[in-house]
Amino acid sequence: MGEYMQSVIVCRSCGRTIDKEFIYCPWCGTVLAEHEQGAELIQSAIDRLGPVQQKGCYGRIDRMETTLQQIEEDLSLFIARNDSRVT
C-alpha cells in the first residue's frame, strides 16, 4: 500500500485520488499544480494547431471541388457524345 500512496496525489479541486503523472484531473479537469507549465505548453500547441488544421481542410475542399468540376466536365462531354450518336 505504501507504493500506491507514493504514486498518487489528491486533486486540490475535487479531492479525488489521481495518478501523479496526470496533467489534468480526469474527474474535474483541473490542471494539477505540478504540471501547470506543461499544461500551458500543451494548450499553446493546440492553439497553434487549430489554424493549420483549418488550412488543411480548406485545401482538401479546394482539391475536391477541382476534381468534381473535372468529373462534371467529363460527364457532360460523355453525354454530349452519346446524344450525338443516338440522333
Backbone bond lengths (Angstrom), bond angles and torsions (degrees), N, CA, C in turn:
res aa  C-N    CA-C-N  psi(-1)  N-CA   C-N-CA  omega(-1)  CA-C   N-CA-C  phi
1 M - - - 1.452 - - 1.520 111.13 -
2 G 1.308 118.43 -29.01 1.454 121.98 -179.81 1.520 112.24 -62.74
3 E 1.332 115.96 -41.02 1.469 120.60 177.87 1.516 111.05 -61.62
4 Y 1.330 116.01 -42.68 1.457 120.81 -179.95 1.525 110.66 -60.39
5 M 1.293 116.76 -44.50 1.464 120.78 -177.03 1.526 111.47 -67.21
6 Q 1.315 118.16 -25.33 1.459 121.11 178.21 1.525 111.44 -78.96
7 S 1.323 117.73 -17.54 1.461 120.14 -176.63 1.523 112.94 -100.23
8 V 1.334 117.14 2.77 1.463 120.40 -179.11 1.525 111.01 -127.33
9 I 1.321 114.53 161.03 1.458 122.23 174.21 1.520 107.86 -135.63
10 V 1.314 116.32 171.33 1.453 121.76 178.10 1.530 107.67 -106.50
11 C 1.332 116.96 128.76 1.459 122.05 179.34 1.528 108.72 -63.42
12 R 1.320 116.25 131.39 1.471 120.85 -179.01 1.527 112.36 -71.91
13 S 1.334 116.33 -15.26 1.455 119.64 -178.41 1.528 112.70 -94.83
14 C 1.344 116.74 -52.84 1.464 119.62 -174.73 1.527 113.52 -104.25
15 G 1.351 117.38 -14.43 1.449 120.72 177.11 1.518 115.55 82.57
16 R 1.324 117.79 5.33 1.470 119.98 179.75 1.528 110.32 -82.33
17 T 1.312 115.64 154.15 1.453 122.61 177.72 1.522 108.54 -82.06
18 I 1.341 115.66 129.69 1.470 120.86 -179.28 1.527 109.88 -138.68
19 D 1.309 115.51 162.03 1.459 122.17 178.79 1.530 109.68 -66.02
20 K 1.331 116.86 139.23 1.472 121.82 179.76 1.530 112.66 -60.62
21 E 1.330 116.64 -28.36 1.457 120.84 -175.58 1.526 113.39 -76.02
22 F 1.324 117.41 -15.50 1.463 120.28 -179.05 1.525 110.38 -66.46
23 I 1.315 115.81 142.09 1.469 121.23 175.78 1.523 109.16 -88.41
24 Y 1.319 115.72 -38.41 1.464 122.48 178.77 1.521 108.75 -117.26
25 C 1.329 115.98 148.47 1.458 119.74 173.38 1.527 107.68 -70.87
26 P 1.335 118.72 125.36 1.463 119.97 -178.83 1.530 112.76 -70.06
27 W 1.314 117.14 -13.66 1.460 120.78 -177.85 1.527 112.06 -90.87
28 C 1.335 117.06 -42.28 1.476 118.66 -174.57 1.526 113.22 -122.36
29 G 1.342 118.26 -11.54 1.457 121.07 176.42 1.520 115.02 87.42
30 T 1.315 117.87 1.43 1.462 121.06 -179.64 1.525 110.47 -66.59
31 V 1.340 116.52 137.87 1.461 120.99 175.19 1.519 107.37 -73.47
32 L 1.316 116.61 130.17 1.456 120.20 179.80 1.517 110.02 -75.37
33 A 1.295 116.86 140.05 1.468 122.96 -173.58 1.525 112.27 -52.79
34 E 1.331 116.54 -40.40 1.467 120.05 -177.53 1.529 112.09 -66.83
35 H 1.316 116.38 -19.07 1.464 120.55 -173.25 1.530 113.14 -117.14
36 E 1.322 118.33 14.53 1.465 119.50 -176.64 1.520 112.43 -58.61
37 Q 1.333 117.34 -42.34 1.467 119.97 179.25 1.531 110.30 -64.77
38 G 1.320 117.37 -41.85 1.470 120.78 177.89 1.518 111.41 -63.30
39 A 1.324 116.43 -39.85 1.463 120.45 179.19 1.530 110.47 -64.92
40 E 1.327 116.48 -37.79 1.469 119.83 177.43 1.524 110.61 -64.69
41 L 1.318 117.00 -39.95 1.470 120.69 178.09 1.521 110.93 -64.90
42 I 1.318 116.59 -41.73 1.460 120.36 178.28 1.520 110.44 -62.84
43 Q 1.326 116.94 -45.60 1.463 120.50 -179.97 1.520 110.99 -63.29
44 S 1.318 116.81 -39.51 1.469 121.00 177.72 1.527 110.77 -61.47
45 A 1.324 116.86 -42.89 1.468 120.58 178.33 1.523 110.80 -64.20
46 I 1.317 116.81 -41.53 1.468 120.88 178.65 1.525 110.18 -63.43
47 D 1.325 116.58 -42.03 1.471 120.32 179.47 1.528 111.65 -62.81
48 R 1.334 117.12 -37.16 1.470 120.44 178.88 1.521 111.38 -74.84
49 L 1.309 117.07 -29.49 1.457 121.59 -177.75 1.532 112.23 -71.73
50 G 1.326 117.39 -32.33 1.469 121.60 -177.74 1.527 113.65 -51.40
51 P 1.341 118.22 -55.94 1.473 119.17 179.78 1.530 113.30 -61.95
52 V 1.321 117.59 -33.85 1.464 120.81 179.09 1.528 109.66 -65.71
53 Q 1.328 116.45 -44.77 1.468 120.07 177.93 1.520 110.73 -62.76
54 Q 1.326 116.45 -41.97 1.462 119.90 -178.99 1.526 110.55 -63.80
55 K 1.321 116.82 -42.17 1.463 120.67 177.98 1.524 110.34 -61.95
56 G 1.333 116.57 -41.36 1.463 120.69 178.19 1.521 111.81 -62.35
57 C 1.331 116.42 -39.59 1.471 120.18 178.65 1.517 110.13 -64.20
58 Y 1.337 116.53 -44.25 1.465 119.54 179.75 1.526 110.73 -62.65
59 G 1.320 117.29 -37.97 1.458 120.78 177.91 1.521 111.50 -63.37
60 R 1.324 116.60 -42.76 1.474 120.30 178.44 1.519 110.56 -64.86
61 I 1.322 116.73 -40.49 1.469 120.21 179.06 1.520 110.05 -63.87
62 D 1.330 117.59 -42.44 1.462 120.91 178.15 1.528 111.07 -60.63
63 R 1.336 117.12 -43.46 1.473 120.43 178.82 1.524 110.81 -64.81
64 M 1.310 117.16 -39.12 1.467 120.46 178.34 1.529 110.70 -65.02
65 E 1.332 117.34 -40.67 1.467 120.40 178.26 1.520 110.83 -63.37
66 T 1.327 116.75 -41.66 1.466 120.72 178.42 1.521 110.39 -62.84
67 T 1.313 117.21 -44.68 1.467 121.58 178.90 1.522 110.51 -62.93
68 L 1.311 116.88 -43.12 1.463 120.84 179.75 1.530 110.87 -63.08
69 Q 1.320 117.31 -41.32 1.463 120.26 177.81 1.523 110.53 -61.44
70 Q 1.331 116.75 -42.08 1.469 120.17 179.29 1.527 110.75 -64.60
71 I 1.322 117.23 -40.53 1.469 120.81 177.88 1.523 110.56 -63.31
72 E 1.333 116.38 -42.28 1.470 120.00 179.33 1.532 111.06 -63.41
73 E 1.344 116.40 -40.80 1.462 119.84 177.75 1.528 110.48 -64.13
74 D 1.322 116.77 -45.13 1.464 120.81 179.09 1.528 111.17 -61.68
75 L 1.315 116.34 -42.02 1.457 120.70 179.35 1.534 110.59 -65.06
76 S 1.308 117.61 -41.79 1.470 121.12 178.14 1.524 111.03 -61.34
77 L 1.339 116.64 -42.66 1.467 120.39 177.55 1.526 110.80 -64.21
78 F 1.311 116.93 -42.11 1.457 121.76 179.22 1.531 110.62 -61.00
79 I 1.319 116.61 -46.04 1.465 121.06 179.94 1.520 110.38 -65.05
80 A 1.319 117.01 -43.10 1.461 120.29 179.65 1.526 110.80 -61.98
81 R 1.302 118.89 -41.76 1.470 121.95 178.75 1.523 110.72 -64.61
82 N 1.327 116.90 -43.41 1.461 119.72 179.97 1.520 111.71 -68.71
83 D 1.326 118.05 -35.32 1.470 121.09 177.12 1.528 110.56 -65.06
84 S 1.325 117.02 -38.41 1.466 119.48 -179.64 1.533 110.98 -70.36
85 R 1.292 118.85 -28.97 1.457 122.44 178.49 1.521 111.24 -75.10
86 V 1.318 116.82 -33.07 1.460 121.41 -177.21 1.525 110.41 -73.13
87 T 1.317 117.18 -39.66 1.486 120.09 -175.52 1.490 113.53 -84.31
